[in-house]
Structures are given as C-alpha cells and as structure tokens.
Amino acid sequence: MPVRGCSLATNRQPGEPTGGGDCPGLNAVIRAVVRKGISIYHHSIFGIRNGYQGLVDQQAVPLTLESVRGILHQGGTILGTSRVDPFRFPNGAERVKEAIEIHLLDGLIVIGGEGTLATAWKLYSELEIPVVAVPKTIDNDLASTDRTFGFDTAVAIASEAVDRLHSTGEAYQRVMVLGVMDRHAGWIATQTGIAGGADVILIPEKLFDIVKVARHLKRRAGTGRTFSIVVVAEGATPIEGTMQIPEHDRDEYGRLWLGGISQYIAQEIEQRTGIQTRVTILGHVQRGGTPTPFDRVLAIQLGSAAIDLASEGRWG
C-alpha cells in the first residue's frame, strides 16, 4: 500500500501493496492504515494493485475512508495479490522507481510473507525506497514475531475439519488423513492436531518413519480403537529410503510445488495396516473466508503500527 505526498507532513502519500498468498486479515490491515493515515495523519494513501505486479505495471488507486468501509470481516484482499518479484523483470527495478515517482509516493507499506518481505528488504537496501513491512502468513513462520495474522483462522478451519472427520472415521472405522498447509514449519499441523485430538501429526521439522506410523495405528486398532486421525503438513518428509515419493516440480522462481504427500502416506498406511484409509486435503480453504476475531485485532494493531512508523519516517 503506497503513501503518496509532497514534502509537507500533513499531505504525505504512502503506497500499500499486498504480496504472496492471500490471507485472512489482509483487509483489516489495509483498513487500519487508511483510517488512521487519513483521520489522524491527514495522508493521501494509494493501493498498489496485485502486489509487486502493480508496481511493475505502475497501477495504483486512491484509498479513501469510503473504499475501506465494510471490509474488516472480509477474507482475501481488496487490492489483489501476486507472487511476482520485480527484480526478475527486465528493468523491473527501474519501473518500480518510476511508479513511486509517477504517483508521488513517499514510501511503501508492504504486507507479505517470506518472499514478499525479502523483496521489500531489497527495495529498501538496494534501491533506497522507503519501506515499512507488515508480517503476514498463515504458516506463522516469520522471524521476529510470535504470531502472524491468518494463522489463527487457518487453525480454526483445520480444527473444524478434524472434528468432522472424527464422525465419518468412526462411522466407517477408517484412518482419516488430513493434509494441511505448512511448507517449512509445522505450526498449523501441530496446533490443529493437538486441538483436534489427532493420533499422528507429521511436520516438516521432523522426518517421519512410515513403519512406526503404521505400527502405531495398527496397535490402536488392536486395542479396540475403531478409527484414527492423521494430520499431515504439506512439507512433511519421510526418512530417506523408507517411502518412494516422486520428485516435486518447481515454479518459475525455482520453488518446489508441494502437495501430494498426504495421498502417498494414506496409500502406505492402508497397505501396511489393512485399514481403509481416506484423505482430505484442505488446500486453499485454509486461506479463505472470514478472519477470526483474534486475527482481525492483530491485523488492526499491525496496520496501525505500520502507519505510525511511516508517518514518523522510521523506514526499513
């Protein structure tokens, strides 16, 4: 979200882009920045369309009190988002600088996760563009912050799914495997599994042994437990040589396309235990919908702090 303005502090203009995966609470951040920026600091504020893509395309729209009315409870982002890195475009850095100049922006308030914030740091450190960064990810895996907004909502959605799987798992006497997001850190899987009373939780930080998993589930069945719940993070990885998993494809930026591990685990469990096993993968369901009250409050606090920092010139 960019702020645009002249040299007078009463007419500063910041810009605001949202980048990376969408996340419940983004609109609450935008709303907080706009409301406080206009009402308290008398700024003019612009929104950058579709994250860094909008900076490259030099697309910015004025954000007013009217334009952010009624968005607090909405998921997604009214500005749109993308996974674009402007430094990978020919003349991308120059186009970003031009966008700042065209719209007379004093600086950027960037809302994003690991990749978005890494790019924001490059904009600040290499191009000397004033930037304030708001941490955002449902994975809750960013340094220097205990909680990121969107995480609480994702856990609430996944926990509800576990509760529902209990019913059908018990009815059919099956093992129910639930796949959740978590590329490098297993926060969603761990808290979902604990909250839902899962019998196995597989996370990226700890390599798992499918033999031990199957043995545990078979032991449960042998003691009269008619069903089991297994929560799997998409970044979960077996001990080398214990499972055959096809190599993941990569996107245009060289990042692995994760997914599919839950199906492979379910196949192994059924083959090794003889118990019917079914898979549910939540995918983007975790990102969507209304943010929880906790995430709304956290997002409002972060947006309010971001516009304070920008107004005080405390960039970087």
Protein Blocks (a to p, Z undefined) as FASTA:
>chain_A
ZZdddfbfklcccddddehjddehjlmmmmmmmmmmmmmnopacdddehijmlmmnopac
dddfklmgoklmpgcjfkbpafddfklpghklmmmmmmmmmnopabdcddddfklmmmmm
mmmmmnopacddddddfklpaghiabdghjlmmmmmmmmmmmmmmmmmmmnopaddddde
dfkbcklmmmmmmmnopabdcdfklccdfklmmmmmmmmmmnopabdcddddfkbccdeh
iaccddddddfkopaceehjlmmmmmmmmmmnopacddddfklmlmgcjddfklmmmmmm
mmmmmmmmmmnopgZZ
